[in-house]
């Protein structure tokens, strides 16, 4: 399987994608898609990088793996295709966003492409998943690639906001240089975590914009509809 990672990111990550593990990863992913139903569609596996260029990147949100139901995943973490019912975690994200920004936000779509186009890398730790089997591609070495992406952003960029939601994301972000970047952590927006008081009230959206503004960057328009 040839990577369809876009040319800009291929250049930036050229050392990484030339490593033997990456060729093994692409081969394993190709075999999985050949023998099982997997998501997102092959052409969307690297779409997080298509929507968010390295040059314009300002925010990174880290998820675990794509949604695993038919027609849901579009390659962006926490995001679903336009026709799909908004998942519970994203509903809680929208609720916190509304409370944080003091607005009423009732989106009809859970597609976060507009966020990505504003410089938010919506990065899952694993970029693929088998149908109806969450975390089923964890063993495919995706973590080596996505760790390298995070390390590269941490070392080569400045004043990026990393939003780490839940213990998994916290662990994924342990090596981020917190002297150069803003790292915001909270519980996961899933109903179980959110209802235990670990998500609501984190005010990550207003904190992100305050930091971007403070560092001379354009703020994010979180309300995209």
C-alpha positions, 0 to 999 in steps of 0.5 A, spaced: 500 500 500 502 506 497 501 512 502 497 517 500 500 522 505 500 529 502 506 532 499 508 537 504 507 532 510 511 527 506 517 532 505 516 534 513 516 527 515 521 524 510 525 521 515 520 517 518 516 514 512 523 511 510 523 507 516 522 500 515 516 500 520 512 504 516 513 500 510 511 494 514 505 498 517 502 500 510 503 493 508 499 491 514 494 496 513 493 494 506 492 487 508 487 489 513 483 493 508 483 487 503 481 481 508 476 486 513 471 491 513 475 497 515 474 505 516 475 510 514 475 509 507 482 508 504 483 515 501 481 518 507 486 515 512 491 521 512 485 526 511 487 530 517 494 532 514 490 534 508 486 539 511 491 542 516 498 544 513 504 544 517 505 551 516 498 553 518 498 548 524 496 552 531 492 546 535 493 539 535 487 535 538 489 527 540 484 522 539 484 514 540 482 511 533 476 512 528 469 511 529 468 504 527 461 504 524 458 504 517 459 511 514 462 514 520 469 516 520 472 521 515 479 521 518 479 526 523 478 525 530 472 526 534 469 527 527 463 524 523 461 525 516 455 530 515 449 524 514 451 521 521 448 522 527 453 526 532 456 521 537 455 522 544 463 525 545 462 530 540 455 532 543 459 533 550 464 537 546 459 542 543 456 542 550 462 545 553 464 549 547 457 553 548 458 553 556 465 556 555 463 561 549 457 563 552 453 561 546 447 557 544 451 552 539 446 546 536 450 544 530 446 539 525 453 536 523 458 532 526 463 534 521 469 538 523 473 539 517 472 547 518 476 546 524 481 542 521 481 548 515 483 553 521 489 549 523 487 544 527 490 537 526 485 532 528 489 526 530 487 519 532 493 515 535 491 510 530 489 512 523 485 506 522 480 501 525 476 494 523 469 495 523 465 494 530 472 493 533 474 499 537 482 499 538 483 493 533 489 496 529 493 498 535 498 493 534 499 495 527 504 500 529 500 506 528 503 509 534 510 509 532 508 514 526 503 518 530 508 519 536 513 521 531 508 526 528 507 529 535 514 529 536 516 533 530 510 538 531 513 539 538 520 540 536 519 544 530 513 549 531 512 554 537 506 556 541 502 550 539 496 548 543 495 541 544 488 539 547 489 532 551 482 529 553 482 523 557 488 518 560 490 516 553 491 522 550 495 525 556 500 519 556 500 520 548 503 527 550 508 526 555 514 528 551 511 535 548 515 541 550 511 545 555 516 550 555 514 552 547 507 550 547 501 550 551 498 543 553 491 543 556 489 536 559 482 534 562 478 528 562 475 525 556 468 528 553 465 521 553 459 520 557 462 516 562 468 521 564 464 527 563 458 525 567 464 524 573 465 531 572 472 530 569 470 534 562 465 540 563 468 546 565 475 545 562 474 552 558 479 549 553 476 553 547 477 560 550 483 558 553 486 556 546 484 562 543 486 567 549 493 563 548 493 564 540 491 571 541 497 572 546 502 569 541 499 573 535 496 568 531 489 568 529 484 565 533 479 559 532 472 560 530 469 554 534 462 555 532 462 553 524 455 553 523 
